[in-house]
Amino acid sequence: MAGGVVLALAAASLAPESWIHTAPEYGMAEAFEDHIEKACAGQLAPGVLIIGDSRAVAGLSVESVRAAGIDAEKFALGGAGIFAGWATLDRLIDCGVRPKTVLMAYGTVHMLDAGAVMDRTMNYDVPKGPRAGHVYAMASEWEDRTARKLTYKAASIAGTEASLMDFVLMRPALRNVLERPPHALENHTINERERAKFTASAGDRYYGLADGTNELPDEATFEGGIRTMNIRASEAIAALGREHGFSVQFYIMPVSETAKAELNPRIFELAEDFRGELQKMRIGVLNDVWTLPDADFGDPSHVNAKGRAKVTADFLKRFAGDASLAKNDASELR
């Protein structure tokens, strides 16, 4: 057993991560990191900076938003909750990026659950750069689960490598490539291809491509209430807006008609409660929980091409109607 741990540690420290991590998610995460570095280098000042989860990746087309005449940048990633969105925004603001409006675009699951911070390959790496220690310190402060609170605290002090957090999280992927070496080359090839595609599409990507679904999304397994981390991270995003003079808006990504009909109604009651909390923070909420036909979903959680066109059109209509109000809010909050 000790020999296996030593071998795994050696592999983790020497092998490029694109060979270890399961494709295609790691390739998307690397493209996400490339985008952050490019935005920082150029000290971009977009009209709209979008942070969000996989439903924003699939459903809100930044290319179409740009085609409508809005200078937009999207920093959305699969599994990323509001905390990961705040961490990304905090890093971008710290390096000189100055948006006019920040749009939080999330599905109902991430209005309630904290999303991935360190549980999945592509998201525990979101805290990077000079603010990583601060981000993990805030994760420790805002987390309400003791084991994670302690883990985040250790990472904030010692980093993810010295605290062995990276190694622990990579163990399943390491075991996979050590037991099946050809998978390493497959991972690398697909990850690099996905990295290039995600970059070229400016962060737009479909997940499911089916012509409809009647299965239930991630909300079906959610238990409990609104995570404290979501409230604190949203407050921190609002505070950044006040400090740096940008408005903050929230757009709720749709669920399917089947999901609305068959999920526990408590899910949507909690989402409405969270919506109310956002309004108390002076975050402009552009819409309510809403549905699209099952035929507009490519899988239980994500829209297909038909759904993306409808979501983006709906957002553009609401954003145009709320633009003057958002500008006034930003002025009042400075």
C-alpha positions as CSV (number, residue, x, y, z in Angstrom):
1,M,0.0,0.0,0.0
2,A,2.8,2.4,0.9
3,G,4.5,1.7,-2.4
4,G,1.3,2.5,-4.3
5,V,1.0,5.8,-2.4
6,V,4.6,6.7,-3.3
7,L,4.0,5.8,-7.0
8,A,0.9,7.9,-7.1
9,L,2.6,10.8,-5.4
10,A,5.4,10.6,-8.0
11,A,2.9,10.5,-10.8
12,A,1.0,13.4,-9.5
13,S,4.1,15.6,-9.1
14,L,5.7,14.7,-12.4
15,A,3.0,14.0,-15.0
16,P,1.2,17.0,-16.8
17,E,-2.3,17.2,-15.4
18,S,-3.9,17.0,-18.8
19,W,-2.7,13.4,-19.0
20,I,-4.2,12.6,-15.6
21,H,-7.5,14.3,-15.5
22,T,-10.6,12.9,-17.2
23,A,-11.5,14.6,-20.4
24,P,-13.2,16.8,-21.5
25,E,-13.8,18.8,-18.3
26,Y,-10.1,19.5,-17.6
27,G,-9.6,20.9,-21.0
28,M,-12.5,23.3,-20.4
29,A,-11.0,24.3,-17.1
30,E,-7.7,25.1,-18.8
31,A,-9.4,27.2,-21.4
32,F,-11.2,29.0,-18.6
33,E,-7.8,29.7,-17.0
34,D,-6.4,30.9,-20.3
35,H,-9.4,33.3,-20.6
36,I,-8.7,34.7,-17.1
37,E,-5.1,35.3,-17.9
38,K,-5.9,37.0,-21.2
39,A,-8.5,39.2,-19.6
40,C,-6.0,40.2,-16.9
41,A,-3.3,40.9,-19.4
42,G,-5.5,43.2,-21.4
43,Q,-7.3,44.7,-18.4
44,L,-10.5,44.3,-20.2
45,A,-13.5,46.5,-19.5
46,P,-16.5,44.5,-20.9
47,G,-20.0,45.9,-20.9
48,V,-21.2,42.6,-19.4
49,L,-19.1,40.1,-17.6
50,I,-21.0,36.8,-17.1
51,I,-20.2,34.3,-14.3
52,G,-22.2,31.1,-14.1
53,D,-22.5,27.3,-14.2
54,S,-22.9,24.7,-16.9
55,R,-26.4,25.9,-17.7
56,A,-25.0,29.3,-18.5
57,V,-22.2,27.6,-20.6
58,A,-24.9,25.8,-22.6
59,G,-27.8,28.2,-22.6
60,L,-26.5,31.8,-22.7
61,S,-24.6,32.4,-26.0
62,V,-22.0,35.0,-25.5
63,E,-21.5,35.1,-29.3
64,S,-25.1,36.0,-29.8
65,V,-24.9,38.6,-27.0
66,R,-22.0,40.2,-28.8
67,A,-23.8,40.0,-32.1
68,A,-26.6,42.1,-30.4
69,G,-24.0,44.9,-29.9
70,I,-23.1,44.1,-26.3
71,D,-19.4,43.8,-25.4
72,A,-19.5,40.6,-23.3
73,E,-17.1,38.1,-21.7
74,K,-18.3,34.8,-20.2
75,F,-16.6,33.1,-17.4
76,A,-18.9,30.1,-16.8
77,L,-17.8,26.6,-16.0
78,G,-19.6,23.3,-15.4
79,G,-20.3,22.6,-11.8
80,A,-19.2,26.0,-10.7
81,G,-21.5,27.5,-8.1
82,I,-21.8,31.1,-6.9
83,F,-18.7,30.8,-4.7
84,A,-16.6,29.8,-7.7
85,G,-18.1,32.7,-9.6
86,W,-17.2,35.1,-6.8
87,A,-13.6,33.7,-6.7
88,T,-13.2,34.2,-10.5
89,L,-14.6,37.8,-10.3
90,D,-12.4,38.6,-7.3
91,R,-9.4,37.6,-9.2
92,L,-10.4,39.5,-12.3
93,I,-11.1,42.7,-10.4
94,D,-7.8,42.3,-8.5
95,C,-5.9,42.2,-11.8
96,G,-7.5,45.3,-13.3
97,V,-10.6,44.0,-15.2
98,R,-13.4,46.6,-14.9
99,P,-16.8,45.4,-16.1
100,K,-19.8,47.8,-16.4
101,T,-22.2,45.1,-15.4
102,V,-21.7,41.6,-13.8
103,L,-24.3,39.0,-14.7
104,M,-24.7,36.0,-12.4
105,A,-26.3,33.3,-14.5
106,Y,-27.2,30.1,-12.6
107,G,-29.7,27.3,-12.6
108,T,-31.9,26.7,-9.6
109,V,-29.6,23.9,-8.3
110,H,-26.8,26.5,-7.8
111,M,-29.1,29.0,-6.2
112,L,-29.4,26.5,-3.4
113,D,-26.2,24.3,-3.4
114,A,-22.7,25.7,-3.2
115,G,-21.5,23.8,-6.3
116,A,-18.0,22.5,-6.8
117,V,-15.1,24.3,-5.1
118,M,-12.8,21.4,-4.7
119,D,-14.8,18.2,-5.3
120,R,-14.4,18.1,-9.1
121,T,-11.2,18.5,-11.1
122,M,-12.3,21.5,-13.1
123,N,-13.5,23.5,-10.1
124,Y,-11.1,23.0,-7.2
125,D,-8.5,24.6,-9.4
126,V,-10.6,27.8,-9.8
127,P,-8.8,29.5,-6.8
128,K,-5.5,30.4,-8.5
129,G,-3.2,33.3,-8.7
130,P,-2.3,35.8,-5.9
131,R,-5.8,35.7,-4.4
132,A,-6.0,31.9,-4.0
133,G,-5.1,32.0,-0.3
134,H,-7.8,34.6,0.4
135,V,-10.3,32.6,-1.6
136,Y,-9.7,29.5,0.4
137,A,-9.8,31.5,3.7
138,M,-13.2,32.8,2.7
139,A,-14.3,29.3,1.7
140,S,-13.4,28.2,5.2
141,E,-15.2,31.1,6.8
142,W,-18.4,30.7,4.8
143,E,-18.5,26.8,4.7
144,D,-21.0,25.2,7.2
145,R,-19.6,21.6,7.0
146,T,-16.8,21.1,9.5
147,A,-14.5,18.8,7.4
148,R,-14.6,21.1,4.4
149,K,-14.1,24.1,6.6
150,L,-10.9,22.6,8.0
151,T,-9.7,21.5,4.6
152,Y,-10.2,25.0,3.1
153,K,-8.4,26.5,6.1
154,A,-5.4,24.3,5.5
155,A,-5.3,25.1,1.8
156,S,-5.5,28.9,2.7
157,I,-2.4,28.5,4.8
158,A,-0.2,25.9,3.1
159,G,-1.6,25.8,-0.4
160,T,-3.2,22.9,-2.2
161,E,0.0,20.9,-2.7
162,A,1.6,21.1,0.7
163,S,-1.8,20.4,2.3
164,L,-2.1,17.3,0.1
165,M,-5.5,18.5,-1.1
166,D,-4.5,18.2,-4.8
167,F,-3.2,14.7,-4.3
168,V,-6.3,13.5,-2.4
169,L,-8.6,14.9,-5.1
170,M,-6.6,13.5,-7.9
171,R,-6.5,9.9,-6.5
172,P,-9.4,8.5,-8.6
173,A,-8.0,10.0,-11.8
174,L,-4.5,8.8,-10.9
175,R,-5.7,5.3,-10.2
176,N,-7.5,5.3,-13.5
177,V,-4.4,6.1,-15.6
178,L,-2.0,4.0,-13.5
179,E,-4.3,1.0,-14.0
180,R,-5.0,1.8,-17.7
181,P,-2.0,3.7,-19.1
182,P,-3.5,4.2,-22.6
183,H,-6.2,6.4,-20.9
184,A,-3.5,9.0,-20.2
185,L,-2.9,9.7,-23.9
186,E,-6.6,9.7,-24.5
187,N,-7.1,12.2,-21.7
188,H,-4.4,14.5,-23.0
189,T,-5.6,14.4,-26.6
190,I,-9.3,15.1,-25.8
191,N,-8.4,17.7,-23.2
192,E,-6.2,19.7,-25.6
193,R,-8.9,19.5,-28.3
194,E,-11.6,20.6,-25.8
195,R,-9.3,23.4,-24.6
196,A,-9.0,24.8,-28.1
197,K,-12.8,24.4,-28.9
198,F,-13.9,26.1,-25.6
199,T,-11.5,29.0,-26.3
200,A,-12.6,29.4,-29.9
201,S,-16.3,29.4,-28.9
202,A,-15.7,32.1,-26.1
203,G,-17.1,29.7,-23.5
204,D,-20.2,28.5,-25.4
205,R,-20.6,24.7,-25.4
206,Y,-23.5,22.3,-25.6
207,Y,-23.7,19.3,-23.2
208,G,-26.6,17.1,-24.2
209,L,-27.5,17.2,-27.9
210,A,-30.7,15.2,-27.8
211,D,-33.9,16.6,-29.3
212,G,-35.7,16.7,-26.0
213,T,-35.7,14.8,-22.6
214,N,-38.2,13.9,-20.0
215,E,-35.7,13.0,-17.2
216,L,-35.1,15.0,-14.1
217,P,-32.1,17.3,-13.6
218,D,-29.6,17.6,-10.7
219,E,-32.2,19.2,-8.4
220,A,-33.8,15.8,-8.0
221,T,-31.0,14.7,-5.6
222,F,-30.7,18.0,-3.7
223,E,-31.5,17.9,0.0
224,G,-31.4,20.6,2.7
225,G,-31.7,24.3,2.4
226,I,-29.9,27.2,0.9
227,R,-26.1,27.0,1.6
228,T,-24.7,29.8,3.7
229,M,-21.8,29.9,1.2
230,N,-24.2,31.1,-1.5
231,I,-25.5,33.9,0.5
232,R,-22.0,35.1,1.6
233,A,-20.6,34.8,-1.9
234,S,-23.5,36.8,-3.3
235,E,-23.0,39.5,-0.7
236,A,-19.3,39.6,-1.6
237,I,-20.2,40.0,-5.3
238,A,-22.5,42.9,-4.4
239,A,-19.8,44.5,-2.3
240,L,-17.4,44.3,-5.2
241,G,-20.0,46.1,-7.3
242,R,-20.3,48.9,-4.8
243,E,-16.6,49.3,-4.4
244,H,-15.8,49.3,-8.1
245,G,-18.9,50.9,-9.5
246,F,-20.5,48.2,-11.6
247,S,-24.1,46.9,-11.3
248,V,-24.8,43.2,-10.5
249,Q,-27.7,41.3,-12.0
250,F,-28.9,37.8,-11.7
251,Y,-30.5,35.7,-14.5
252,I,-32.2,32.4,-13.6
253,M,-31.6,29.6,-16.2
254,P,-34.7,27.6,-17.1
255,V,-35.8,24.1,-16.2
256,S,-37.8,21.8,-18.3
257,E,-41.6,21.5,-18.0
258,T,-41.1,18.0,-16.7
259,A,-38.7,19.2,-14.1
260,K,-41.1,21.9,-12.9
261,A,-43.9,19.4,-12.7
262,E,-42.1,16.5,-11.0
263,L,-39.4,18.0,-8.8
264,N,-40.1,18.6,-5.1
265,P,-42.0,22.0,-5.0
266,R,-39.7,22.9,-2.1
267,I,-36.9,23.4,-4.6
268,F,-38.6,26.2,-6.2
269,E,-39.8,27.7,-2.9
270,L,-36.2,27.8,-1.8
271,A,-35.2,29.4,-5.1
272,E,-37.8,32.1,-4.6
273,D,-36.4,32.7,-1.1
274,F,-32.9,33.0,-2.5
275,R,-34.2,35.4,-5.1
276,G,-35.6,37.6,-2.3
277,E,-32.2,37.5,-0.5
278,L,-30.5,38.8,-3.7
279,Q,-33.0,41.7,-3.9
280,K,-32.1,42.7,-0.3
281,M,-28.5,42.9,-1.5
282,R,-29.5,45.3,-4.3
283,I,-28.7,42.7,-6.9
284,G,-31.1,43.1,-9.8
285,V,-33.0,39.8,-10.5
286,L,-34.0,39.8,-14.1
287,N,-36.5,37.0,-14.0
288,D,-38.3,34.3,-12.0
289,V,-38.0,30.5,-12.1
290,W,-39.2,29.6,-15.6
291,T,-39.6,26.7,-17.9
292,L,-39.0,25.7,-21.5
293,P,-40.6,22.7,-23.3
294,D,-38.8,19.4,-22.8
295,A,-38.0,19.5,-26.5
296,D,-35.7,22.4,-25.9
297,F,-33.4,20.4,-23.6
298,G,-30.5,18.2,-24.8
299,D,-30.2,16.5,-21.5
300,P,-32.1,16.8,-18.1
301,S,-30.1,19.9,-17.1
302,H,-29.0,21.7,-20.2
303,V,-30.7,23.2,-23.2
304,N,-30.0,22.2,-26.8
305,A,-29.6,24.6,-29.7
306,K,-33.3,25.4,-29.8
307,G,-33.3,26.1,-26.1
308,R,-30.2,28.2,-26.3
309,A,-31.7,30.5,-28.9
310,K,-34.8,31.1,-26.7
311,V,-32.7,31.6,-23.5
312,T,-30.4,34.1,-25.1
313,A,-33.3,36.0,-26.8
314,D,-35.1,36.2,-23.4
315,F,-32.0,37.4,-21.6
316,L,-31.4,40.1,-24.2
317,K,-35.0,41.4,-24.0
318,R,-34.8,41.6,-20.2
319,F,-31.3,43.0,-20.1
320,A,-32.3,45.8,-22.5
321,G,-35.3,46.7,-20.4
322,D,-33.3,46.8,-17.2
323,A,-30.2,48.5,-18.5
324,S,-31.1,52.1,-17.4
325,L,-32.2,50.8,-13.9
326,A,-29.0,48.9,-13.5
327,K,-26.9,52.0,-14.3
328,N,-28.8,54.0,-11.7
329,D,-28.3,51.3,-9.1
330,A,-24.6,51.2,-9.7
331,S,-24.4,55.0,-9.2
332,E,-26.4,54.9,-6.0
333,L,-24.3,52.1,-4.5
334,R,-20.9,53.7,-5.0
